[in-house]
Amino acid sequence: MLPDVSETKARALEALSGSGLGVRVLVSYTTLTWKPGGLSRLRGLVEGGVVAGVMLDSGAYHAMALGVRVDVGEYARLALAAGVPWELVAAPDIPGDPGATLARTREFMEAYPREFLPVLQGQSVEGYLGSLNDLERIGAVERAPRLPRGVRLLGIGGLDGERSRAGFIARLLEALPEGYMFHLFGVGARTLRALSRRGLLWRVYSIDSGGWLAEIRYRRRTIHRARGTLEANIAAMRSYIERIRGALHARA
């Protein structure tokens, strides 16, 4: 997850690309509207092969944390006109509110003619299952990316508070029907490690996390011994990628 597409972030990604680490990033629509200069920089990163893929998110985290409202039509227009070959475009969900998410997904389907990532929302396991049923009913799941063997890719959002705990996420993944894999929004290395130990990574296609930013905040001058902002970003990104790799191989 990129909090911005600043020159420093771009240079850090270029350094990682040169070291052979393939990086995919998530960028929020809200971030791009607040800092529109980042859009051209993002295009350059994609065209130059610096990042392996870019996922566009509507800014659900900002909606949850800051009360930001995202216009569905404007979001769809940017997704179509940005000139970036998005790997995934997430539906404009509302964290914790499956009803509002359903309504906005239906509106997005009319404004955005391409495939997109439907996002499940809920307050409980049962709520997320109901969200899936509703998205199936309106045909949103048919617009979801199709993975090998016909598996559909869906997103799971709103994983904050009690719902961010590995135990809840594990129960949810166990309850969701087969035939789907999932992108888990806002899930970091610790949760991924717990899911690996429970043998549930076969349900997880991808995650996004801002956890690497904590590497800068708390370890910049200690473990990483960074002498400047660029060096801190490079070290934090590399370190967190290694943590993710380690989590994928965790055993019970």
Secondary structure, 3 states (H helix, E strand, C coil): CECCCCHHHHHHHHHHHHCCCCCEEEEEHHHHHHCCHHHHHHHHHHHCCCCCEEEEECCHHHHHHHCCCCCHHHHHHHHHHCCCCCCEEECCCCCCCHHHHHHHHHHHHHHCCCCCECEECCCCHHHHHHHHHHHHHCCCHHHCCECHHHCEEEEECCCCHHHHCHHHHHHHHHHCCCCEEEEECCCCHHHHHHHHHCCCHHHEEEECCCCHHHHHHHHCCCCCCCCCHHHHHHHHHHHHHHHHHHHHCCCC
